[in-house]
């Protein structure tokens, strides 16, 4: 498998939240389209066991090394609306304190006409982008409230920014693999973190007994499993 195919397999997709005033806009009759493709310093919703935030420095130098397409719903088979190859082309990007803005003139094609009409009607509001992260470009941390945060510090490549009729599927497969690795490498993340119900059972039983033993997380997890087995007569 060549390097390009390997990187494409590690591609992730994220949707921009249109409720944060990041809707795609069309400027009158000019067919100029613009919107935020990436948003910085904004914690995502839960992505299946973790939240995510993108640092401004994550994009530094990346657009200049990426071949970015503007697609409809990430579907290259429908055609291309605009393109930026190493920072040059029909797609223009600018970065401000909030994020990366992408702008282009919608082509006079059936796909371009569909985009202009869809935005004018309000059928197309948001966008999402596809990307890969450098091996050392992310950081995982367990917060005091028990949630896990992934901080993206450096992208590898940006592949496309796509206007969408509906929120795109948040492809987090690669991120979840990294999360699993993080959990394996951190002893404090045990079965109790994966099974909150077991942890609650143990905490309640300790409270009832008015005992506060200094047990390790693994010991508490084992105790929770034993209680579950006893309760179910296993």
Phi, psi and omega per residue, in radians:
X1 nan 2.204 -3.122
X2 -1.323 2.951 -3.032
X3 -1.113 -0.648 -3.116
X4 -1.137 -0.810 3.128
X5 -1.096 -0.662 3.142
X6 -1.111 -0.732 3.120
X7 -1.161 -0.687 3.141
X8 -1.094 -0.565 3.111
X9 -1.198 -0.384 3.127
X10 -1.629 0.197 -3.076
X11 -1.241 2.430 3.085
X12 -2.088 2.786 3.130
X13 -2.261 2.353 3.068
X14 -2.296 2.522 3.125
X15 -1.789 2.420 3.071
X16 -1.429 2.316 -3.110
X17 -1.315 1.953 -3.084
X18 -1.208 -0.269 3.131
X19 -1.325 -0.086 3.091
X20 -1.722 0.516 3.134
X21 0.999 0.797 3.123
X22 -2.095 0.478 -3.137
X23 -1.122 2.611 3.013
X24 -1.265 2.453 -3.099
X25 -2.201 2.586 3.043
X26 -2.026 2.345 -3.078
X27 -1.669 1.637 3.044
X28 0.913 -2.332 -3.099
X29 -1.604 0.060 -3.046
X30 -1.353 -0.249 -3.074
X31 1.158 0.279 3.072
X32 -1.376 2.212 -3.109
X33 -2.031 2.420 3.088
X34 -2.638 2.719 3.110
X35 3.140 2.959 3.090
X36 -1.411 2.238 3.086
X37 -1.687 -0.489 3.136
X38 -2.463 2.428 3.125
X39 -2.093 2.324 -3.108
X40 -1.623 2.727 2.924
X41 0.930 0.520 3.116
X42 -2.127 2.048 -3.141
X43 -1.188 2.331 3.135
X44 -1.306 2.986 2.934
X45 -1.220 3.084 3.099
X46 -1.123 2.264 -3.093
X47 -1.893 0.469 3.112
X48 1.770 0.660 3.125
X49 2.104 -0.032 3.111
X50 -2.745 2.816 2.981
X51 -1.972 2.926 -2.998
X52 -2.465 2.542 3.054
X53 -2.423 2.493 -3.125
X54 -1.908 2.180 3.109
X55 -1.429 2.609 3.125
X56 -0.991 -0.644 -3.103
X57 -1.231 -0.162 -3.136
X58 -1.100 -0.445 -3.045
X59 -1.709 -0.141 -3.051
X60 -1.015 2.110 3.098
X61 1.324 -0.038 -3.047
X62 -1.416 -0.767 -3.134
X63 -1.048 -0.652 -3.136
X64 -1.154 -0.269 -3.136
X65 -2.000 0.135 -3.078
X66 -1.937 2.718 2.997
X67 -1.915 1.716 -2.976
X68 -1.796 2.205 3.077
X69 -1.820 2.615 2.930
X70 -1.834 2.020 -3.082
X71 -2.086 2.900 3.003
X72 -1.695 2.059 3.141
X73 0.978 0.567 3.119
X74 1.122 0.276 -3.048
X75 -1.754 1.734 -3.124
X76 -1.201 -0.364 -3.135
X77 -1.190 -0.326 3.125
X78 -1.488 -0.200 -3.126
X79 2.037 3.077 -3.087
X80 -2.032 2.332 3.128
X81 -1.552 -0.581 3.116
X82 -2.897 2.939 -3.101
X83 -2.682 2.509 3.024
X84 -2.264 1.990 3.118
X85 -1.873 1.930 -3.104
X86 0.947 0.731 3.063
X87 1.534 -0.038 -3.100
X88 -2.124 2.540 3.089
X89 2.422 -2.848 -3.082
X90 -1.368 -0.234 3.085
X91 -1.709 2.253 3.089
X92 -1.961 2.411 3.084
X93 -2.209 2.471 3.043
X94 -2.326 2.651 -3.107
X95 -2.079 2.254 3.026
X96 -2.153 -2.977 -3.068
X97 -1.140 -0.373 -3.085
X98 -1.555 -0.612 -3.110
X99 2.933 -2.727 -3.137
X100 -1.822 2.165 3.092
X101 -1.745 2.295 3.051
X102 -1.961 2.469 -3.078
X103 -2.510 2.546 3.141
X104 -2.869 2.845 3.049
X105 -1.645 2.084 -3.089
X106 -1.098 2.234 -3.081
X107 -1.178 2.710 3.106
X108 -1.500 1.173 3.081
X109 -2.214 2.998 3.124
X110 -1.075 -0.637 3.120
X111 -1.218 -0.715 3.111
X112 -1.128 -0.702 3.102
X113 -1.125 -0.695 3.123
X114 -1.081 -0.709 3.136
X115 -1.124 -0.848 -3.125
X116 -1.050 -0.804 -3.131
X117 -1.168 -0.685 -3.138
X118 -1.127 -0.669 3.106
X119 -1.223 -0.754 -3.137
X120 -1.064 -0.657 -3.137
X121 -1.400 -0.239 -3.089
X122 1.496 0.174 3.133
X123 -1.333 -0.538 3.122
X124 -1.972 2.062 -3.079
X125 -2.136 -0.690 -3.008
X126 -1.998 -3.137 3.114
X127 -2.557 2.947 3.066
X128 -2.528 2.913 -3.107
X129 -2.373 2.698 -3.139
X130 -1.971 2.458 -2.993
X131 -2.746 2.910 2.913
X132 -2.237 2.737 -3.110
X133 -2.018 2.473 3.073
X134 -1.083 2.630 -3.137
X135 -0.923 -0.645 3.117
X136 -1.834 0.375 -3.069
X137 -1.680 0.219 3.132
X138 -2.348 2.745 3.098
X139 -2.417 2.328 3.118
X140 -1.916 2.491 3.072
X141 -2.614 2.525 3.083
X142 -1.655 2.123 -3.084
X143 -1.599 2.913 -3.053
X144 -1.066 -0.497 -3.125
X145 -1.481 0.087 3.079
X146 1.623 -0.195 3.127
X147 -1.384 2.772 3.136
X148 -1.941 2.316 -3.126
X149 -2.020 2.269 3.010
X150 -1.793 2.144 3.090
X151 -1.862 2.107 3.082
X152 -1.541 1.998 -3.094
X153 -1.738 -0.406 -3.127
X154 -2.771 2.068 3.000
X155 -1.287 2.748 2.971
X156 -1.612 -0.990 3.120
X157 -2.503 2.670 2.924
X158 -1.908 2.232 -3.024
X159 -1.772 -0.704 3.088
X160 -2.778 2.758 2.992
X161 -2.199 2.076 -2.918
X162 -2.153 2.123 2.929
X163 -1.087 2.478 -3.052
X164 -2.342 2.450 3.016
X165 -1.205 -0.723 3.108
X166 -2.252 2.860 3.104
X167 -0.968 2.239 -3.129
X168 -1.232 2.723 3.053
X169 -1.082 2.164 -3.117
X170 -1.378 1.584 -3.099
X171 -1.293 1.805 -3.095
X172 -1.999 0.330 -3.057
X173 -0.947 -0.859 -3.098
X174 -1.162 -0.714 3.136
X175 -1.104 -0.689 -3.139
X176 -1.173 -0.566 3.044
X177 -1.120 -0.730 3.106
X178 -1.141 -0.646 3.107
X179 -1.109 -0.748 3.110
X180 -1.062 -0.716 3.120
X181 -1.138 -0.699 3.100
X182 -1.066 -0.750 3.140
X183 -1.120 -0.713 3.131
X184 -1.122 -0.564 -3.088
X185 -1.541 -0.007 -3.140
X186 -2.167 1.943 -3.051
X187 -1.075 -0.428 -3.080
X188 -1.248 -0.250 3.101
X189 -1.670 1.705 -3.069
X190 -1.979 -2.895 3.122
X191 -1.042 -0.479 -3.120
X192 -1.168 -0.522 3.101
X193 -1.284 -0.605 3.138
X194 -1.395 -0.502 -3.120
X195 -2.142 1.395 -3.102
X196 -1.020 -0.535 -3.128
X197 -1.092 -0.693 3.125
X198 -1.143 -0.684 3.134
X199 -1.138 -0.698 -3.139
X200 -1.139 -0.715 3.115
X201 -1.033 -0.787 -3.136
X202 -1.122 -0.781 -3.120
X203 -1.078 -0.717 -3.134
X204 -1.169 -0.690 -3.135
X205 -1.169 -0.639 3.109
X206 -1.166 -0.666 3.133
X207 -1.146 -0.720 3.133
X208 -1.095 -0.651 -3.132
X209 -1.424 -0.111 -3.108
X210 0.952 0.690 3.133
X211 -2.107 2.354 3.122
X212 -2.174 1.171 -3.107
X213 -1.225 2.635 3.105
X214 -1.545 1.440 -3.122
X215 -1.794 2.616 3.064
X216 -1.293 2.856 3.122
X217 -1.039 -0.705 -3.136
X218 -1.126 -0.648 3.105
X219 -1.188 -0.692 3.104
X220 -1.124 -0.708 3.121
X221 -1.102 -0.732 3.128
X222 -1.113 -0.706 3.137
X223 -1.118 -0.699 3.123
X224 -1.085 -0.741 3.130
X225 -1.125 -0.727 3.131
X226 -1.070 -0.723 3.129
X227 -1.111 -0.679 3.136
X228 -1.132 -0.733 3.117
X229 -1.084 -0.769 -3.141
X230 -1.108 -0.709 -3.105
X231 -1.114 -0.606 -3.107
X232 -1.702 0.150 3.127
X233 0.969 0.712 3.138
X234 -1.479 nan nan
